[in-house]
Amino acid sequence: MRGVMKHGLTLLCILTPLAASAGDTLGKIRDSQTITFAYRETAPFSYTDENKQIVGYSIDMCLKIADAVKRELKLPNLKVAYVPVDSTTRFSSVIDGKADMECGSTTNNAERRTRVGFTVPNFFSSVRMIVKKGSDIKNWSDLRGKTIVITKSTTTIDLVNDRSNVRSLNIKVLEAKDDAESFSFVEQGKADAYAMDDVLLYSLRATAKTPSDFTVLGDPLSIEQYSLMFRKDDPAFKQLVDKEMVRMINEGDFQKIYSSWFTQPHGSKKVNMSMPMGYLLRDSLLYPSDKTAQ
């Protein structure tokens, strides 16, 4: 494993050569002595817990990166600040410099890589849907003439519209401002189904008042590869981030963080997602790369 990790690190360093200067992001952090993370309410990746603390799987990884920045810049008192974003403003917050990284559940694809930079994937999810238990909906074809809700500015919208058009399903699509509102549409009967990455659906179901009232189902529409996001064309910052991600993988921190959020109880409600690491993520750790097939 260690030999493979060294190869992966070498590959990443070739892709992202060290710049002659610290770069905009590192310079900004040095001047302010603060690193700023954008987050949006998408448990278990990033969210506000009952103690009003920002926590989550992606947050834990970003905090490891903050430690790497602290070591690199020799800033023992480096502060961590957070800025809330939604599914639309997460991109502008990074591009415009309001946040140095976005720590959430953002899909890494070719179109987005023209605007922002990404780490190696830290999660793989598939697009499915959640419905009320007892619904006559078992798969996408059962949505003919029904109403589905999708979170605004997510990649799921195009996937559902494509399926509806190809199969002539005449699905009515509603857009909600965030994942919590989307799920509430199903809870309140405003929509027959909510389509999103399955891990978010399982998380929303796990925290519902009565989880057994809801079912996640449907053939996967696509595989979504989540990555942490930062500004594009900043090679010095990217190299630091890449090195830290590979170090986490090589030394087992990545796997420990995954286990703590997806296979063990966490939070005051002791929610357990019961989601062992899938083969796609496990295999991707053998040869870390920020490039994806999408």
N, C-alpha and C positions, 0 to 999 in steps of 0.2 A: 504493500500500500504506500509506504513512504517513497519508494522509488518512483511510483506512478505520480505521486503528488509533486515531486520535484520536477518531473517532466511537464506537468500541467502549469506549474509556476513559471517555468522557462518559456512556455508557449505564450502565457499572458504577458510576460515582460517583453517579448518580441513584438507583440501586438501593440503594446503601450509603452514606448521608450520614455525614459525619464527626461523631462524638460530641463533646460538649463537653469531656469528659475523656479521658484516655489509654485508659480501659477496663481491664477486669480482666487481660487477657492482657499488654498492654504494661506495665501497672503491675507485674505479677508478674515480668516479664522485667527491668524496671528495678531492682526491689528485689534480685533474685537475681543480676543481671548474667549470666544464663544463659538460653538458649532451649533447650527440650527437644523433641526429635523422637522420635516412636514409629516403629519400623520392624519389619517381619516378614520372614522369610526367603523372599522371592518374587523371585528374580533374573529379569530384570535391573533390576527396579524398586528393590529394597532387599535387601541381603544382606551377610553377612560374608565378605570375601575371604580368600585364603590368608594374608594378612598380618594377619588379625584386625581389619581396618579395615571400617567400615560404608560401603558404596558403593552406587551404583545410579543409574538414570535419575531416579527421583523424589527421591533424596537430593540429587543435583546441583541440582535445582530448589529444594528446600528450603534449600540452602546459599545460593542467590541471595537467597531471602527473608530469611535470617538477615543477609545483608549489608545489605539494605534496612532491617531493624530496627536494625542497628548505626548506620546513618546517621541514621535518624529519632530515635533516643534518644540519639545522640551518646555511644555506648558503644564506644570503639575496642578495648576488651579483652573484648568480649562472648564468652562461652564457649558452645560447642555441646555439649549432652549428648544421649545416646541412651538410650531405654528399649525393650527388646525386647517385642513383643506377638505374639499369635497372631490367628487369624481372628475370635475372639470378643472378646478383651480389647482389641483395637484401638479399639473404640468407647468402652468405659469409661475407657480411659487418657486419652482426650481430654476426655470429659464430666466426669470426676472431677478433672481438672487435673494428672494425673501427666505428661502431655505437652501441649505447646502446639500441636503439629501432628502428624498422622500422614502419613508419607512412604512410601507403598507402592503398592498396586494396588487401591484400594477403589472399588467402583462407586458413582457418584453417581445416586441415584434419589429419587423423591418421598417414599417412606416414610422413608428415612434423613435427608432434609432436615428432617424434623420434629424430629430429635434433634441433628443436628450441622450445621455449615456446610461448604461446599465451595468450592474454587477453580473457575475455568473448567476444562473437561476437558483433561487433558494426554495422554490416549491413548484410542483406540477399539479394542476387541477384540471378537471374536465367540466364542460358546461352541461348541466342537467336542469331539472326543475323541481320545485317543491309545491305540493298540493295538500289540501286537507284530506285526511284519511277517510276512505269511503268514497272518494271522488271516482267518477267513471273514467278519469284520465289515467292511462297507463303508459302512454308513449306520445310522441309528438303528433302523430296522425289523429289522436283523439282531441286535439285542440281545434279542430275544424269549427270555425264560427264562434270560437270562445275568446275570452279576453286574457291576455298575459301581461304581466308588468315586468319591466326591466329598468335597472338603475341607469340614470342618464349618463351619457358619455362613456359607456363601457363597450367593449368589443362584442358583447353578447347581442346587441341590437342588430347588427348586420347578419349574424348567424341565424337568428330567429326569422328575420325578414326573408333571408335566402331560402330557408326551409319552407316558410309559408308560401312563397312565390312558386318554388319548384313543384311543390305538392298541391298547389291551389287550395290551401287550407283556409284562406280568408281570416287569418288571425287578427284580432284587434289588439294593437300594442299600446300600452300605457307606459309613460316614463315617470319614475319617481326620483326625488332629489338624492336619495342615498339608500343603502341596503336596508336599513331599519324601516324606512317608509315603504319600500317595496314589499317587505315581508308583512307589514301591517295591512297592506291592500288585500293579501290573501287571508289574513286573520279576520278582517272585517267583511270579506265577501265581495270586495270591489274588483277583484281579479280572480280568475280560476286557477292561475298558476303564476309562479315567479321563477324566471329563468336566470341562472347565475352560476358561477363556478361552484362545484359541489361542496368544497370545503367551507365556503361561506354559508351555504344552505344548511349544512350539518351544524355549524356553529349557532346559527339563528334558531334552529330547531332545539338544540340543546339548552338554550337559555329561555325558551318560550315557557309560558305558565304551565302548559301541559304538552310536553314534547311529543307524547304519543298521538296527539291529534294531527300530526303532519308526517308526510312521507316524501322522501327524495327519490325520484325515479326518472326514467327516460334514457334512451341511448345517448352516449356522449356526443355532443355536436362538434367538439374540438378539444384539443389539449391546450390549456393555457399555462404558459411558463412565466411565473412571477419572478421579478428581480427588484433589487433596490435601485432607485433612480437618482441620478445626479446630473450636473451640467455637462454638456457635450464639449469636446475640444479643450479639455483641461487635462493633459497627459500626466502631469505630476500628481494631481489628486487621484486620478484614475489608477495610476500604478500603485499608490499607497493602498487604495481600497482593494484592488485585485490581490495584492500580497496578503492583506489581512484576511480576505475571504479564503484564500488557499491555506493560510496558516490555520484558520479555524477548522477547515476540513481535515488537514493533515494531522492536527493534534487532537481531534475529536470534539472540539467545542461545538462545532456545527451540529454534530449528531446529538450531543447532550441537549442543546437548545431545542432541537426538533422533538426529542423524546419528552422534554418537560412540558411542551405545549400540546402535543398530539397523542401521547400514549399514557400520560399520567394525569391524575386529577389536579386541577389548579383553580385558584380563586376561592373566595369564601363559600361558593356553592359547590366546590369540588367537581367542576365540570370535567368530564373525560371524553375527549373526541374519539378515542379508540381508533385512531388512524395510523397504523404502522407505516413507516416510510415506504413509498411505492418504488417499483423497480426503475421507473424513469428517473426519479431524483437520485436514487442510489447509484445507478449506472453513470449518471452525469457527473457525480463526484469523482469518478476515476480520471476523467480528463476535463477539468474545469475550463469552460469557455463562455464568454459573454455573447457569442453569436448563437442564434437559434435558427431552427428551420422555418420559422414564421416570417 
